[in-house]
Amino acid sequence: MTQPLGLILYAEDSDDDAFLMKRAFAKANFPGTLVVVPHGVSAMGYLVGEGSYANRTEYPLPRLILLDIKMPHMGGLDVLKWIRSSEKWDETPVIMLTSSSQPSDVETAYKNGANCYLVKPTNLDAFRELVEGLIKLCALERYPMGILSLRGAVPPPSGKDVANRDEAWRRAQKSPGDENRPGTM
C-alpha cells in the first residue's frame, strides 16, 4: 500500500488552471491531497487555520505550497513574503507556479524566499511532467533547502542579492551535523 504524501496547497484564481492541475494529480494517482484555494487571502487563512480551515484534521498543514503570482485580493508574491516572515514555514517549500515569465517577477520571487519558479505548462504532457516532479518532491522525507531544481524551472537571476539570500537560507536551515546536506535537487 502506498503511503500518503500529505497535502499540497495550491493558490490559483483560474478555474481552468485549477481544473488541469487537479486532473493531472488524479491521473498520476497522487497518494495525497491537493487543496486549491482561489487567492492569497484564502491561502493565508488556510495556513493559519482561520474560519472554515480551523479543523486541522480536515485541513492539515501542507508539505508543499504552490502560488500563482497574479491573483485577486492578494497576489502570490505578497503571500510568499508573509510565509517567509514566519519561522513556522521555514521547512515548507514554496514554489511559484505562474503564467508570468517577467524577469522582475522571477527576481522578486527568489529574493523573497521562493524555492522554485515555474511557468505554467501550455500542454497536457508538460502538466503531467510537472506533477510527476511535484509528487517526487513530496515523497522526500526531508526537503533540501534553498533553490529546488525542478524540470522546467526558471533559474534565479545571477544577481548578488539572490545569491546572498540563497546562501543565508542554506546556513539558517542547517542543523549541527548537516554540513553535507545538499542545497538543491
C-alpha positions in Angstrom: 0.0 0.0 0.0 1.3 3.4 -0.9 1.9 5.8 2.0 0.0 9.1 1.7 2.3 12.0 0.8 0.5 14.7 2.7 -1.1 17.8 1.3 -0.2 20.3 -1.4 -1.8 23.8 -1.0 -2.3 25.5 -4.4 -3.4 29.1 -4.5 -4.8 29.7 -8.0 -7.5 32.0 -9.2 -8.0 30.5 -12.7 -10.7 27.7 -12.6 -9.2 26.3 -15.8 -5.7 26.0 -14.4 -7.0 24.6 -11.1 -9.0 22.0 -13.1 -6.0 21.0 -15.2 -3.8 20.6 -12.1 -6.5 18.6 -10.2 -6.9 16.3 -13.3 -3.1 15.9 -13.7 -2.7 14.9 -10.0 -5.7 12.5 -10.3 -4.2 10.9 -13.5 -0.9 10.5 -11.7 -2.6 8.7 -8.8 -1.2 11.2 -6.3 -1.3 9.5 -2.9 -2.0 12.7 -1.1 -4.3 15.7 -1.2 -4.3 18.7 -3.5 -6.2 21.6 -1.9 -6.9 24.6 -4.3 -7.8 28.0 -2.8 -8.8 30.9 -5.1 -6.5 33.6 -3.9 -3.8 34.7 -1.5 -6.1 35.7 1.4 -7.6 32.2 1.3 -4.1 30.7 1.3 -3.2 32.7 4.4 -6.5 31.7 6.1 -5.7 28.0 5.3 -2.2 28.3 6.7 -3.2 29.9 10.0 -6.3 27.7 10.4 -8.9 30.5 10.2 -12.6 30.2 9.7 -13.6 27.1 7.7 -9.9 25.9 7.8 -9.8 25.7 11.6 -10.2 21.9 11.8 -6.6 20.6 11.3 -7.8 17.1 11.0 -9.8 18.1 7.9 -7.3 20.7 6.8 -3.8 19.6 7.7 -0.8 21.7 7.2 0.7 21.4 3.7 4.0 19.7 2.8 4.3 22.0 -0.2 2.8 25.3 -1.2 2.2 26.4 -4.9 1.4 30.0 -5.5 0.2 31.8 -8.6 1.5 35.4 -8.8 -1.4 37.4 -10.2 -4.5 36.7 -8.1 -7.3 38.9 -6.8 -7.3 40.1 -3.1 -3.7 39.2 -2.6 -1.1 38.0 -5.0 1.3 35.2 -4.6 4.4 37.4 -4.1 2.7 39.0 -1.1 1.7 35.6 0.3 5.3 34.5 -0.2 6.6 37.4 1.8 4.1 36.7 4.5 5.1 33.0 4.6 8.8 33.7 4.8 8.3 36.2 7.6 7.5 33.4 9.9 9.9 30.7 11.1 6.9 28.3 11.2 7.2 27.8 7.4 11.0 27.6 7.1 10.9 23.9 6.3 8.0 24.2 3.8 9.0 24.6 0.2 7.1 27.3 -1.7 7.0 27.1 -5.5 5.8 29.9 -7.7 3.6 28.4 -10.4 2.5 31.2 -12.7 1.9 32.4 -16.3 4.4 35.2 -15.8 7.9 34.9 -17.1 8.7 38.5 -16.4 12.3 38.8 -15.1 11.1 41.2 -12.4 8.6 38.6 -11.1 11.3 35.8 -11.1 13.8 38.0 -9.3 11.3 39.2 -6.7 10.1 35.6 -6.1 13.6 34.3 -5.4 14.6 37.3 -3.4 11.6 36.7 -1.1 12.3 33.1 -0.5 10.7 31.0 -3.3 12.4 27.7 -3.6 11.5 27.3 -7.3 9.8 29.4 -10.1 7.8 27.5 -12.7 5.9 28.9 -15.6 2.6 27.1 -16.1 2.8 24.4 -18.7 1.0 25.0 -22.0 0.2 21.4 -22.8 -1.0 18.3 -21.0 2.3 16.4 -21.4 4.1 19.2 -19.7 1.5 19.4 -16.9 2.0 15.6 -16.4 5.8 16.1 -16.1 5.3 18.9 -13.7 3.0 16.9 -11.5 5.4 13.9 -11.5 8.2 16.2 -10.3 6.0 17.6 -7.6 5.0 14.1 -6.5 8.7 13.1 -6.3 9.4 16.2 -4.2 6.5 15.3 -1.8 7.9 11.8 -1.4 11.1 13.1 0.2 11.2 12.7 3.9 13.3 15.8 4.2 13.4 18.6 1.7 16.6 20.1 0.5 16.6 23.8 1.4 17.5 26.6 -1.0 16.7 26.6 -4.6 15.0 23.5 -6.0 16.0 22.4 -9.5 12.8 21.0 -10.8 12.3 20.3 -14.5 11.3 23.4 -16.4 12.2 25.8 -13.5 13.2 29.3 -14.3 16.6 29.7 -12.7 17.2 32.6 -10.3 18.9 35.7 -11.8 22.6 35.7 -11.2 22.4 38.8 -9.1 24.3 39.1 -5.8 21.1 39.7 -3.8 19.6 36.4 -4.8 22.9 34.5 -4.2 23.2 36.1 -0.8 19.6 35.2 0.1 20.1 31.6 -1.0 23.3 31.2 1.0 21.7 32.8 4.1 18.8 30.5 3.6 21.0 27.4 3.5 23.0 28.4 6.5 19.8 29.1 8.5 18.4 25.7 7.6 21.4 23.6 8.6 21.5 21.8 11.8 24.6 20.6 13.5 25.8 17.6 11.6 24.1 18.7 8.4 27.3 20.0 6.7 26.9 17.7 3.8 23.2 18.3 3.2 22.7 19.3 -0.4 21.1 22.7 -1.2 19.4 21.6 -4.5 17.7 18.6 -6.1 
